Amino acid sequence: MNLMSGAIRVIDHLWNEHTSVIVAARDDILFIPYIGPSLCSADEFDTFRIDSSFFARGIVGGGLDIEVTPALIPLPSQAWTGTPGLEVFRDGTLVPLDLRLTATSWDKEIDELFCVLTDATHNVSVDVLLSLKETNVFTIDATVKNLSDGTLAISTAHFNVPVGDHAAEVMTLGGRHAMEAVQQRTPWERARISLENRSGRTSHEQLGVVFAGTSGFTEQTGGVWGVHLAWSGNFRIMCDGVTDTRKTIQIGELLQPNEVVVPPAESYAFPRAVVSYSRNGLSECSQNFHEYIRSRQPHIQRPVVLNTWEAVYFNHDLETLSSLATAAAEVGIERFVLDDGWFNGRRNDTAGLGDWYVDESVWPQGLNPIISHVRSLGMEFGLWFEPEMVNPNSELFRAHPEWALDGALAHPILGRNQLVLDLSRADVREYLFQRIDALLSEYEIAYVKWDHNRPLIGGASHQQTQGFYALLDQLNQCHPNVQFESCASGGGRIDFGVADRVNRFWASDSIDALDRLEIQKGLSTFIPIEMLGSHIGSPTCHTTGRKHALSFRAATALFGWLGVEWNLLNLTDKEKNALTSAIVFYKQNRAFLHSETFARVDHPDTSIDIRGVYSPCGDGLFSVTRLHSGPSNHSAPLRFPMLKDAGELTVEVIHLGAPRWALHRALPQWITDSPTTMSGTLLANVGLPMPSLLPESSFLLRFSQVMHS
């Protein structure tokens, strides 16, 4: 009996100073045996050789007579007994694919490897592109080609991404409307952890990103792998430690039967998988993702936004909104956004969606009077849309009930009194483009808040998502100076697929500063903070009823794209002065906050939250927050490991309002002496004595490099 598998050959070593990715093949089955710390220095790279025997495990009893290869696209025909990476059907019959590597090419300048996998028997090929970016993320792209004369139905399309076998925990992000992106950790031993999203958008319940790490990984310690699917529709993620005991993460689009049918000579593209590795904890893993997205975003200044929603809701009138705009300009707002309620029949959420014409009963002269007033005050104007939805009580639905995904059903299921338009239809996309294009062309609109207030039920998510992308791409092309924000009942559609098409995400419909700390903490694990819309709300939060000091609300909103959602006509003079000061502070620090490195900082007291932005020279701006009361009189010191090589630094305490120290007979000396000078080494290793803060309170710390003459 021949108990031998083919020899493993290393095809490529994708490398940068932080990460190595080994690409190999056995019996022409393409696989990635290693993603982890860089295996050599730059000087060693040209002569560094990888011994493939490190990846050959041998064959044990009770199994097959070959060593199973964990292919990038695993297949049953190649002895993979876990979930297949690609399943296709012809005439309703499963095709037993056996894809083998038939060609490779490497672009050394950009460190990209192109591979072709072919099954000549069944006339299917897959083009694979593997790239290790300068931003220290690894991307995987693939395109399935139908080389036959018949159609090819695709029911499964997943990549198989290896992580270290010492990964012992999985962290996911999920939640609900108004409480998104909450971190949840699960031990990962000999188990398969499966996550599925069938909502037709990225969803509130489960985001399309997963982190696997060594036992007890923290923000600054442990090996961490992050894997994200750049896709705004349904997805499946499986953390598999069972199939052949090597730990892999399968990730891809979740497809329904016959959802994707590829005609002859055409193709299907897998959504991109984006992988980040860090040997220094979760924050560094996040920073890689941030730099990847930043490299794909235009370099823009992010103006302070006032959104009218919580100020007036549907109660639009020119006089009130003009007064609100005047009040906004007085506190330093730079962009005034008119939210839901401006179009035909939209006096509440039961009617009007789809009828994208200015309601003349509310705006008899159109939107020009309010826009002219806003522009005269030196602000930009933005407008709310929800293009993908339609109310049954609308002229559009009465004219075209067939345009709704489930409008023809006897008992269509509504969400927020609305149905979903079928964006796979060219006529639907053309109508929406014409109406939005007409408004963007007629009016001086700098910004569109694009909402999506319900999940899909039973629709074809693939075609719907592609239709959404096509419509937004067309509008971006025709209106390159208009910025777009993705909103989906808050944070229900946040991913790298839509990030390539928008400038901002509305993180949550909750502006509760305490909840927002948790929400923005989760989202910041893969989204740069400057893309996360973060607003200062009213003293009493509309979604939770909690009351917070303005200093706490402002400190929370500072670490995002700052905005205000508050009826400024009701401000006291004290509130107005404090809000103005907070906005001035944001503007002074905006360029730094939105371009340097963001980190969440470890602290042993779970009631203490530390996060902030720092530069390579040691300049930094951090917030320190007490989330809730703790059982001890003193918390552990505040340590900043990223400042260890910064030399001498000036340390300054800053309050965006009145200080909120708790029960202090004497504050720590470094606070009473602020600003004072300290060494980065001491700040990293010894730390600052933590003062006692009232719960739900923050203060800021600014670190500045001491310049010696």
C-alpha positions as CSV (number, residue, x, y, z in Angstrom):
1,M,0.0,0.0,0.0
2,N,1.4,3.4,-1.0
3,L,1.0,5.8,1.9
4,M,2.6,8.7,0.2
5,S,1.3,12.1,-0.8
6,G,3.0,14.3,-3.4
7,A,5.8,16.5,-2.3
8,I,4.9,20.0,-1.2
9,R,6.4,22.8,-3.3
10,V,6.6,26.3,-2.1
11,I,5.2,28.6,-4.9
12,D,5.8,32.0,-3.3
13,H,6.7,33.8,-0.1
14,L,4.7,37.0,0.1
15,W,6.6,39.2,2.5
16,N,6.9,42.5,4.3
17,E,8.7,43.4,7.5
18,H,5.7,42.5,9.6
19,T,4.1,39.5,7.9
20,S,4.9,36.4,5.8
21,V,2.4,34.5,3.7
22,I,3.6,31.1,2.3
23,V,1.8,29.9,-0.8
24,A,2.3,26.2,-1.7
25,A,0.9,23.3,-3.6
26,R,0.8,19.5,-3.2
27,D,-0.3,17.4,-6.1
28,D,-1.2,20.8,-7.7
29,I,-3.7,21.6,-4.9
30,L,-3.2,25.2,-4.0
31,F,-3.0,26.0,-0.3
32,I,-1.6,28.5,2.2
33,P,0.2,26.8,5.0
34,Y,1.3,29.9,6.8
35,I,0.2,33.4,7.6
36,G,2.1,34.9,10.5
37,P,5.1,36.9,11.7
38,S,7.7,37.8,9.1
39,L,10.1,34.9,8.7
40,C,13.2,36.9,7.6
41,S,14.6,40.4,7.4
42,A,14.7,42.5,4.2
43,D,18.4,41.8,3.8
44,E,17.8,38.0,4.1
45,F,14.7,37.9,1.8
46,D,16.5,37.2,-1.5
47,T,18.4,34.3,-0.1
48,F,15.9,33.0,2.4
49,R,14.7,29.5,1.6
50,I,11.7,27.7,3.1
51,D,11.9,24.0,3.9
52,S,8.5,22.6,2.8
53,S,8.9,19.6,5.2
54,F,7.7,22.0,7.9
55,F,4.2,21.7,6.3
56,A,4.1,17.9,5.9
57,R,2.4,16.3,8.9
58,G,2.6,12.6,7.9
59,I,-0.2,10.1,7.8
60,V,-1.9,8.5,10.8
61,G,-4.0,5.4,11.2
62,G,-7.7,5.3,11.0
63,G,-7.9,7.8,8.1
64,L,-7.1,8.1,4.5
65,D,-4.0,6.8,2.7
66,I,-3.0,10.4,1.8
67,E,-2.2,13.5,3.7
68,V,-5.2,15.8,3.3
69,T,-4.3,19.3,1.9
70,P,-6.3,22.2,3.4
71,A,-6.8,23.9,0.0
72,L,-7.5,27.6,-0.4
73,I,-10.7,26.4,-2.1
74,P,-11.3,23.0,-0.4
75,L,-13.1,20.3,-2.3
76,P,-14.6,16.9,-1.4
77,S,-12.8,15.3,-4.4
78,Q,-9.5,16.2,-2.8
79,A,-10.4,14.5,0.5
80,W,-11.7,17.5,2.3
81,T,-14.5,16.4,4.6
82,G,-15.4,19.8,6.0
83,T,-17.6,22.4,4.2
84,P,-16.6,22.6,0.6
85,G,-15.2,25.8,-0.7
86,L,-16.9,25.6,-4.1
87,E,-20.0,23.8,-5.0
88,V,-21.5,24.1,-8.5
89,F,-24.4,22.4,-10.3
90,R,-25.2,21.7,-14.0
91,D,-28.8,20.8,-14.8
92,G,-29.5,20.3,-11.1
93,T,-26.6,17.8,-10.6
94,L,-23.7,18.5,-8.4
95,V,-20.4,18.7,-10.3
96,P,-17.5,16.8,-8.6
97,L,-15.0,19.6,-9.1
98,D,-11.3,18.8,-8.9
99,L,-9.4,22.1,-9.4
100,R,-5.6,21.8,-9.9
101,L,-3.0,24.5,-10.3
102,T,-2.1,25.0,-14.0
103,A,-0.4,28.4,-14.1
104,T,1.2,31.0,-11.8
105,S,2.8,34.4,-12.3
106,W,4.3,36.8,-9.8
107,D,4.5,40.6,-9.9
108,K,7.5,41.3,-7.7
109,E,6.9,45.1,-7.7
110,I,3.5,44.9,-6.0
111,D,4.0,41.4,-4.4
112,E,1.0,39.8,-6.1
113,L,0.7,36.2,-7.1
114,F,-1.7,35.2,-9.8
115,C,-2.8,31.5,-10.0
116,V,-5.0,29.6,-12.3
117,L,-6.9,26.5,-11.1
118,T,-8.5,24.3,-13.7
119,D,-10.8,21.3,-13.9
120,A,-10.6,20.5,-17.6
121,T,-13.0,17.5,-17.2
122,H,-15.8,19.8,-16.1
123,N,-14.8,22.9,-17.9
124,V,-14.4,25.1,-14.9
125,S,-11.5,27.3,-14.0
126,V,-10.7,29.7,-11.1
127,D,-8.4,32.7,-11.3
128,V,-6.9,33.5,-7.9
129,L,-5.1,36.7,-7.0
130,L,-3.1,36.8,-3.7
131,S,-1.6,40.1,-2.5
132,L,0.2,41.2,0.6
133,K,-0.3,45.0,0.7
134,E,2.0,47.7,1.9
135,T,-0.6,48.4,4.5
136,N,0.1,44.9,6.0
137,V,-3.1,43.2,5.0
138,F,-3.3,40.1,2.8
139,T,-6.1,40.0,0.2
140,I,-7.6,37.0,-1.6
141,D,-9.6,37.4,-4.8
142,A,-11.0,34.7,-7.0
143,T,-13.1,34.5,-10.2
144,V,-14.9,31.3,-11.3
145,K,-15.1,30.9,-15.0
146,N,-17.7,28.8,-16.8
147,L,-15.9,27.2,-19.8
148,S,-18.8,25.0,-20.9
149,D,-21.7,25.5,-23.3
150,G,-24.2,25.2,-20.5
151,T,-25.0,27.3,-17.4
152,L,-23.2,26.8,-14.1
153,A,-25.1,27.3,-10.8
154,I,-23.0,28.2,-7.8
155,S,-24.3,27.4,-4.4
156,T,-21.1,27.7,-2.2
157,A,-18.1,29.9,-2.6
158,H,-15.7,30.2,0.3
159,F,-12.0,30.8,0.9
160,N,-10.2,28.6,3.5
161,V,-7.8,30.9,5.4
162,P,-5.3,29.4,7.8
163,V,-4.6,30.8,11.2
164,G,-2.1,29.6,13.8
165,D,-2.9,26.3,15.5
166,H,-2.2,28.1,18.8
167,A,-5.2,30.4,18.2
168,A,-7.4,29.5,21.2
169,E,-10.2,32.2,21.1
170,V,-12.5,33.6,18.5
171,M,-13.9,37.2,18.8
172,T,-16.9,38.3,16.8
173,L,-18.9,41.5,16.6
174,G,-22.7,41.6,16.8
175,G,-25.7,43.0,18.6
176,R,-29.0,44.7,17.6
177,H,-30.4,47.9,16.4
178,A,-29.0,50.8,18.5
179,M,-26.5,48.5,20.1
180,E,-24.2,47.2,17.3
181,A,-20.8,45.7,17.2
182,V,-20.6,44.3,20.7
183,Q,-17.5,42.1,21.1
184,Q,-18.1,38.5,22.1
185,R,-15.4,35.9,22.8
186,T,-15.7,32.2,22.4
187,P,-13.1,29.5,23.3
188,W,-11.9,27.7,20.2
189,E,-10.7,24.3,21.0
190,R,-11.7,21.2,18.9
191,A,-14.8,22.9,17.6
192,R,-16.4,24.4,14.6
193,I,-17.8,27.9,15.1
194,S,-20.3,29.0,12.4
195,L,-21.7,32.5,11.8
196,E,-24.3,33.2,9.1
197,N,-26.0,36.3,7.9
198,R,-29.2,36.1,5.8
199,S,-30.5,39.6,6.3
200,G,-29.5,40.8,2.8
201,R,-27.2,43.5,4.3
202,T,-24.2,43.2,6.6
203,S,-26.7,43.2,9.5
204,H,-26.8,44.5,13.1
205,E,-26.8,40.9,14.5
206,Q,-23.5,39.7,13.1
207,L,-20.8,41.7,11.2
208,G,-18.7,40.0,8.5
209,V,-15.4,40.0,10.4
210,V,-13.9,37.5,12.9
211,F,-10.7,37.6,15.0
212,A,-8.9,34.6,16.2
213,G,-6.1,34.9,18.7
214,T,-3.8,33.2,21.2
215,S,-5.2,32.5,24.6
216,G,-6.2,35.7,26.4
217,F,-5.1,38.0,23.6
218,T,-5.5,41.7,24.6
219,E,-5.2,45.0,22.8
220,Q,-1.5,45.0,23.1
221,T,-0.5,41.4,23.6
222,G,-0.9,38.0,21.8
223,G,-1.0,36.8,18.2
224,V,-4.2,37.9,16.4
225,W,-5.6,37.1,12.9
226,G,-8.5,39.2,11.6
227,V,-10.5,38.0,8.6
228,H,-13.1,40.2,6.9
229,L,-15.4,39.7,3.9
230,A,-15.6,42.8,1.8
231,W,-19.3,42.3,1.0
232,S,-22.5,44.0,1.9
233,G,-24.9,41.0,1.5
234,N,-25.3,37.6,3.0
235,F,-22.2,35.8,4.2
236,R,-21.0,32.7,6.1
237,I,-17.9,32.4,8.3
238,M,-16.8,29.1,9.8
239,C,-13.9,28.8,12.3
240,D,-13.0,25.1,11.8
241,G,-10.7,23.3,14.2
242,V,-12.2,19.9,13.5
243,T,-11.9,18.8,9.9
244,D,-8.2,18.1,9.9
245,T,-7.3,19.7,13.3
246,R,-5.5,22.6,11.6
247,K,-7.4,25.8,12.4
248,T,-8.8,27.6,9.4
249,I,-11.4,30.2,8.8
250,Q,-13.7,29.7,5.9
251,I,-15.3,32.9,4.7
252,G,-17.5,33.7,1.7
253,E,-20.8,34.8,0.4
254,L,-23.8,32.8,1.5
255,L,-25.7,31.8,-1.6
256,Q,-29.2,30.3,-2.0
257,P,-30.0,27.6,-4.6
258,N,-29.8,29.2,-8.1
259,E,-29.1,32.6,-6.7
260,V,-26.0,32.7,-8.9
261,V,-26.2,31.1,-12.3
262,V,-23.3,31.7,-14.6
263,P,-24.0,31.6,-18.4
264,P,-21.4,30.1,-20.8
265,A,-18.2,32.1,-21.1
266,E,-19.0,34.3,-18.1
267,S,-17.8,34.3,-14.5
268,Y,-18.6,34.8,-10.8
269,A,-16.3,36.8,-8.6
270,F,-15.9,35.8,-4.9
271,P,-16.2,38.8,-2.6
272,R,-12.7,39.7,-1.5
273,A,-11.3,38.3,1.8
274,V,-9.1,40.7,3.7
275,V,-6.7,39.3,6.3
276,S,-4.7,41.1,9.0
277,Y,-2.1,39.5,11.3
278,S,-0.6,41.0,14.4
279,R,1.9,39.6,16.9
280,N,1.2,42.5,19.2
281,G,-2.5,42.2,20.0
282,L,-5.9,43.3,18.7
283,S,-5.1,47.0,18.3
284,E,-2.2,46.4,15.9
285,C,-4.4,44.0,13.9
286,S,-7.0,46.8,13.7
287,Q,-4.4,49.3,12.6
288,N,-3.6,47.2,9.6
289,F,-7.2,47.2,8.5
290,H,-7.4,51.0,9.1
291,E,-4.4,51.7,6.9
292,Y,-5.8,49.4,4.2
293,I,-9.1,51.4,4.1
294,R,-7.3,54.7,4.4
295,S,-5.2,53.8,1.3
296,R,-8.4,53.4,-0.6
297,Q,-10.2,56.6,0.6
298,P,-9.8,60.1,-0.7
299,H,-7.9,62.5,1.7
300,I,-10.6,64.8,2.8
301,Q,-11.3,67.1,5.7
302,R,-14.3,65.8,7.5
303,P,-16.7,68.7,8.4
304,V,-18.6,68.9,11.6
305,V,-22.2,67.8,10.8
306,L,-25.5,68.8,12.2
307,N,-28.2,66.2,11.4
308,T,-31.8,67.4,11.8
309,W,-33.4,64.1,12.8
310,E,-33.5,64.2,16.5
311,A,-34.1,68.0,16.4
312,V,-37.3,68.0,14.4
313,Y,-38.0,64.4,13.2
314,F,-40.7,64.7,10.4
315,N,-41.8,68.2,11.4
316,H,-40.2,70.2,8.6
317,D,-40.9,73.9,8.0
318,L,-38.6,76.5,6.6
319,E,-38.7,78.9,9.5
320,T,-37.8,76.3,12.2
321,L,-35.1,74.7,10.0
322,S,-33.6,78.1,9.1
323,S,-33.4,79.1,12.7
324,L,-31.8,75.7,13.5
325,A,-29.2,76.3,10.7
326,T,-28.4,79.7,12.1
327,A,-27.9,78.2,15.6
328,A,-25.7,75.5,14.0
329,A,-23.5,78.0,12.3
330,E,-23.1,79.9,15.6
331,V,-21.6,76.9,17.4
332,G,-19.3,76.0,14.5
333,I,-21.2,73.4,12.4
334,E,-19.8,73.1,8.9
335,R,-22.4,70.8,7.2
336,F,-26.2,70.9,7.7
337,V,-28.0,67.7,6.8
338,L,-31.8,67.6,6.2
339,D,-32.9,64.2,7.3
340,D,-36.1,62.2,6.5
341,G,-39.4,64.1,5.8
342,W,-38.6,66.4,2.8
343,F,-40.2,64.4,0.0
344,N,-43.8,63.8,-1.3
345,G,-46.2,62.6,1.3
346,R,-43.6,62.0,4.0
347,R,-45.3,63.3,7.1
348,N,-44.5,60.1,9.0
349,D,-42.9,56.7,8.3
350,T,-46.0,55.1,6.7
351,A,-45.9,56.9,3.3
352,G,-43.8,58.5,0.6
353,L,-40.7,56.3,0.2
354,G,-40.0,55.9,-3.5
355,D,-41.5,59.3,-4.4
356,W,-38.3,61.3,-4.6
357,Y,-39.7,64.7,-5.4
358,V,-39.6,67.6,-3.0
359,D,-43.0,67.9,-1.2
360,E,-44.4,71.3,-2.3
361,S,-46.9,71.3,0.5
362,V,-43.9,71.6,2.9
363,W,-41.4,73.3,0.6
364,P,-43.5,75.4,-1.8
365,Q,-40.4,76.9,-3.3
366,G,-38.4,73.7,-3.3
367,L,-35.3,73.2,-1.2
368,N,-33.6,76.4,-2.6
369,P,-34.6,78.6,0.3
370,I,-33.2,76.4,3.0
371,I,-30.1,75.6,1.0
372,S,-29.5,79.2,0.2
373,H,-29.7,80.1,3.9
374,V,-27.4,77.3,4.9
375,R,-24.8,78.3,2.2
376,S,-25.1,81.9,3.3
377,L,-24.0,80.9,6.7
378,G,-20.9,79.2,5.3
379,M,-22.1,75.6,5.7
380,E,-22.5,72.8,3.2
381,F,-25.9,71.1,2.7
382,G,-26.7,67.4,2.9
383,L,-29.8,65.4,2.2
384,W,-31.2,62.1,3.4
385,F,-32.4,59.3,1.0
386,E,-33.5,55.7,1.4
387,P,-33.4,54.7,-2.3
388,E,-33.7,50.9,-1.9
389,M,-37.1,51.1,-0.1
390,V,-40.7,51.8,-1.0
391,N,-43.9,52.4,1.1
392,P,-47.0,50.6,-0.2
393,N,-48.6,54.0,0.4
394,S,-46.7,55.8,-2.4
395,E,-47.2,56.7,-6.0
396,L,-44.3,54.6,-7.0
397,F,-45.7,51.4,-5.5
398,R,-49.2,52.1,-6.9
399,A,-47.6,52.4,-10.3
400,H,-45.1,49.6,-10.0
401,P,-46.0,47.0,-7.4
402,E,-43.9,44.5,-9.3
403,W,-40.8,46.5,-8.5
404,A,-40.9,45.4,-4.8
405,L,-39.2,42.2,-3.9
406,D,-42.2,40.8,-2.2
407,G,-44.9,43.3,-3.3
408,A,-46.7,40.6,-5.3
409,L,-47.3,38.4,-2.3
410,A,-50.8,38.2,-0.8
411,H,-49.3,39.1,2.6
412,P,-46.1,41.0,2.1
413,I,-44.0,41.4,5.2
414,L,-43.3,45.1,6.1
415,G,-40.4,46.5,8.1
416,R,-40.9,50.1,9.3
417,N,-43.9,50.2,7.0
418,Q,-41.9,49.6,3.9
419,L,-40.9,47.0,1.3
420,V,-37.6,46.5,-0.5
421,L,-37.2,47.5,-4.1
422,D,-35.7,44.9,-6.5
423,L,-32.4,46.5,-7.4
424,S,-31.5,43.6,-9.7
425,R,-33.9,45.2,-12.2
426,A,-32.3,47.7,-14.5
427,D,-35.6,49.7,-14.7
428,V,-35.6,50.1,-10.9
429,R,-32.0,51.3,-10.8
430,E,-32.6,53.7,-13.7
431,Y,-35.6,55.3,-12.0
432,L,-33.6,55.7,-8.8
433,F,-30.6,57.1,-10.6
434,Q,-32.8,59.6,-12.5
435,R,-34.5,60.9,-9.4
436,I,-31.4,61.2,-7.3
437,D,-29.3,62.6,-10.1
438,A,-32.0,65.2,-10.8
439,L,-31.9,66.4,-7.2
440,L,-28.1,66.4,-7.0
441,S,-28.0,68.3,-10.3
442,E,-30.7,70.9,-9.4
443,Y,-29.5,71.6,-5.8
444,E,-26.2,72.4,-4.3
445,I,-25.9,69.2,-2.3
446,A,-22.5,68.2,-0.9
447,Y,-23.5,65.1,1.0
448,V,-26.0,62.2,0.9
449,K,-27.0,60.2,3.9
450,W,-28.0,56.8,2.3
451,D,-30.3,54.8,4.6
452,H,-31.6,51.2,4.6
453,N,-34.1,50.6,7.3
454,R,-35.1,47.0,7.1
455,P,-33.6,43.6,6.3
456,L,-34.5,41.7,3.1
457,I,-36.9,38.7,3.4
458,G,-36.5,35.9,0.9
459,G,-34.9,38.1,-1.8
460,A,-31.8,37.3,-3.9
461,S,-29.1,39.0,-1.9
462,H,-26.4,38.6,-4.5
463,Q,-28.2,40.5,-7.3
464,Q,-29.6,43.0,-4.8
465,T,-26.2,43.8,-3.4
466,Q,-24.7,44.1,-6.9
467,G,-27.5,46.4,-7.9
468,F,-26.9,48.6,-4.9
469,Y,-23.2,48.8,-5.8
470,A,-24.0,49.6,-9.4
471,L,-26.4,52.4,-8.5
472,L,-24.0,53.9,-6.0
473,D,-21.0,53.6,-8.4
474,Q,-23.0,55.4,-11.1
475,L,-23.9,58.2,-8.8
476,N,-20.3,58.5,-7.6
477,Q,-19.1,58.7,-11.1
478,C,-21.6,61.4,-12.1
479,H,-21.2,63.4,-8.9
480,P,-17.6,63.0,-7.8
481,N,-17.8,65.9,-5.4
482,V,-20.7,64.5,-3.4
483,Q,-19.8,62.6,-0.3
484,F,-22.0,59.6,0.7
485,E,-22.7,58.1,4.1
486,S,-23.8,54.5,4.6
487,C,-26.6,54.1,7.2
488,A,-28.8,51.1,7.7
489,S,-30.9,51.7,10.8
490,G,-27.6,52.9,12.1
491,G,-24.8,50.3,11.8
492,G,-26.6,47.6,9.8
493,R,-24.4,47.9,6.7
494,I,-20.7,48.4,7.6
495,D,-18.1,46.5,5.6
496,F,-15.2,47.0,3.2
497,G,-17.4,46.4,0.1
498,V,-19.4,49.6,0.8
499,A,-16.4,51.4,2.3
500,D,-15.0,51.6,-1.3
501,R,-18.1,53.6,-2.2
502,V,-18.8,55.9,0.7
503,N,-16.9,58.3,2.9
504,R,-18.7,57.8,6.2
505,F,-20.7,55.2,8.2
506,W,-23.5,56.0,10.6
507,A,-22.3,53.8,13.4
508,S,-25.6,53.5,15.3
509,D,-29.0,55.1,15.8
510,S,-28.2,55.3,19.5
511,I,-26.2,58.5,20.4
512,D,-26.1,57.4,24.0
513,A,-22.4,58.2,24.9
514,L,-22.0,55.2,27.1
515,D,-23.4,52.7,24.5
516,R,-21.5,54.5,21.8
517,L,-18.2,53.8,23.6
518,E,-19.0,50.0,23.2
519,I,-20.3,50.3,19.7
520,Q,-17.4,52.4,18.4
521,K,-14.9,50.2,20.3
522,G,-16.2,47.2,18.3
523,L,-16.4,49.0,14.9
524,S,-12.9,50.4,15.4
525,T,-11.5,46.9,15.3
526,F,-11.7,47.1,11.5
527,I,-13.0,50.6,10.5
528,P,-10.9,53.7,10.8
529,I,-12.4,56.0,13.4
530,E,-12.6,59.0,11.0
531,M,-15.2,57.1,9.0
532,L,-17.5,56.5,12.0
533,G,-20.2,59.2,12.3
534,S,-20.2,60.1,16.0
535,H,-22.6,62.7,17.2
536,I,-23.1,64.8,20.3
537,G,-26.7,64.2,21.2
538,S,-29.1,66.0,23.5
539,P,-28.6,65.8,27.4
540,T,-31.2,63.0,27.5
541,C,-30.6,60.3,24.9
542,H,-33.6,59.6,22.7
543,T,-33.0,55.9,22.4
544,T,-32.1,55.0,26.0
545,G,-33.4,57.9,28.2
546,R,-30.0,58.2,29.9
547,K,-28.7,61.6,30.9
548,H,-25.0,62.5,30.4
549,A,-22.9,65.5,30.9
550,L,-21.8,67.4,27.8
551,S,-18.2,66.7,28.6
552,F,-18.8,63.0,28.4
553,R,-20.9,63.2,25.2
554,A,-18.2,65.3,23.6
555,A,-15.3,63.2,24.6
556,T,-17.0,60.1,23.2
557,A,-17.9,61.8,19.9
558,L,-14.4,63.2,19.5
559,F,-12.9,59.9,18.4
560,G,-14.9,59.6,15.2
561,W,-16.3,62.0,12.5
562,L,-17.8,64.5,14.8
563,G,-21.4,65.7,14.4
564,V,-24.3,67.1,16.5
565,E,-27.8,65.7,16.7
566,W,-29.6,68.0,19.1
567,N,-32.2,70.7,18.9
568,L,-29.8,73.7,19.2
569,L,-32.7,76.1,19.5
570,N,-33.1,74.8,23.1
571,L,-29.6,75.3,24.3
572,T,-28.8,77.3,27.4
573,D,-25.9,79.9,27.1
574,K,-23.7,77.5,29.2
575,E,-24.5,74.6,26.8
576,K,-23.9,76.7,23.8
577,N,-20.5,77.9,25.0
578,A,-19.4,74.4,26.0
579,L,-20.6,72.9,22.7
580,T,-18.8,75.6,20.8
581,S,-15.6,74.9,22.7
582,A,-15.8,71.2,22.0
583,I,-16.2,71.8,18.3
584,V,-13.3,74.2,18.3
585,F,-11.2,71.5,20.0
586,Y,-12.2,68.9,17.4
587,K,-11.3,71.2,14.5
588,Q,-7.9,72.0,16.1
589,N,-7.1,68.3,16.4
590,R,-9.1,66.9,13.5
591,A,-6.1,66.4,11.1
592,F,-4.1,64.6,13.8
593,L,-7.0,62.4,14.9
594,H,-7.9,61.3,11.4
595,S,-4.4,60.5,10.1
596,E,-2.4,59.1,12.9
597,T,-2.6,55.6,14.6
598,F,-5.6,54.7,16.7
599,A,-5.4,52.3,19.6
600,R,-7.5,50.9,22.3
601,V,-5.3,50.5,25.4
602,D,-5.3,47.6,27.9
603,H,-6.3,48.3,31.5
604,P,-6.9,45.5,34.1
605,D,-10.0,47.4,35.5
606,T,-12.8,46.6,33.1
607,S,-14.6,49.8,34.2
608,I,-11.8,51.9,32.7
609,D,-11.8,52.6,29.0
610,I,-8.7,54.1,27.3
611,R,-8.5,54.8,23.6
612,G,-6.7,57.4,21.5
613,V,-4.5,58.4,18.7
614,Y,-0.7,58.7,18.6
615,S,2.1,59.5,16.2
616,P,5.5,57.8,15.7
617,C,7.2,60.7,17.6
618,G,5.0,60.2,20.7
619,D,2.5,63.0,20.2
620,G,-0.9,61.6,21.3
621,L,-4.5,62.4,22.3
622,F,-6.3,59.8,24.5
623,S,-9.5,59.7,26.4
624,V,-9.8,58.0,29.8
625,T,-13.3,57.0,30.9
626,R,-14.9,55.4,33.9
627,L,-17.8,53.4,32.5
628,H,-19.3,52.4,35.8
629,S,-18.5,52.4,39.5
630,G,-15.8,49.9,40.7
631,P,-15.3,48.1,44.0
632,S,-11.8,49.5,44.7
633,N,-10.7,52.9,46.0
634,H,-7.9,52.9,43.4
635,S,-7.5,51.5,39.9
636,A,-4.3,50.4,38.3
637,P,-2.1,53.0,36.7
638,L,-2.7,54.2,33.1
639,R,0.1,52.7,31.0
640,F,0.7,53.6,27.4
641,P,3.1,51.0,25.8
642,M,3.1,52.7,22.4
643,L,5.0,55.6,24.0
644,K,7.9,53.6,25.3
645,D,10.4,55.0,22.7
646,A,9.0,58.5,22.7
647,G,11.6,60.2,24.9
648,E,10.5,63.2,27.0
649,L,6.9,64.1,26.7
650,T,4.7,66.9,28.0
651,V,1.6,65.4,29.7
652,E,-1.5,67.6,29.8
653,V,-5.0,66.9,31.3
654,I,-7.9,68.4,29.2
655,H,-11.6,68.6,30.0
656,L,-14.3,69.3,27.5
657,G,-16.4,70.8,30.3
658,A,-16.3,70.7,34.1
659,P,-14.0,68.1,35.7
660,R,-15.9,65.1,37.2
661,W,-13.5,63.8,39.8
662,A,-15.1,61.6,42.5
663,L,-14.5,61.9,46.2
664,H,-11.0,63.2,46.0
665,R,-9.4,64.8,49.0
666,A,-6.2,65.1,47.0
667,L,-5.8,64.4,43.3
668,P,-2.6,62.6,42.0
669,Q,0.2,65.1,41.7
670,W,0.6,64.7,38.0
671,I,-2.9,66.1,37.5
672,T,-2.5,69.1,39.9
673,D,0.9,69.8,38.2
674,S,-0.6,69.5,34.7
675,P,1.0,70.1,32.2
676,T,4.1,68.3,33.4
677,T,7.0,66.5,31.7
678,M,7.5,62.7,31.9
679,S,9.5,60.1,30.0
680,G,7.8,57.7,27.5
681,T,9.6,54.8,29.2
682,L,7.9,55.6,32.5
683,L,4.5,56.2,30.8
684,A,4.8,52.8,29.2
685,N,6.0,50.7,32.1
686,V,5.1,52.5,35.3
687,G,2.1,54.4,34.2
688,L,0.1,57.4,35.6
689,P,-1.8,56.9,38.9
690,M,-5.4,56.7,37.9
691,P,-7.6,59.4,39.5
692,S,-11.0,58.6,40.8
693,L,-13.7,59.6,38.3
694,L,-17.5,59.7,38.6
695,P,-19.1,56.9,36.5
696,E,-19.9,57.8,32.9
697,S,-17.2,60.5,32.9
698,S,-14.1,61.1,30.8
699,F,-11.0,63.3,30.6
700,L,-8.5,63.7,27.9
701,L,-4.7,63.3,28.0
702,R,-2.5,65.1,25.5
703,F,1.1,63.9,25.0
704,S,3.5,66.2,23.2
705,Q,7.1,65.6,22.4
706,V,9.5,67.9,24.2
707,M,11.6,69.8,21.7
708,H,15.2,70.5,22.9
709,S,17.1,73.3,21.3
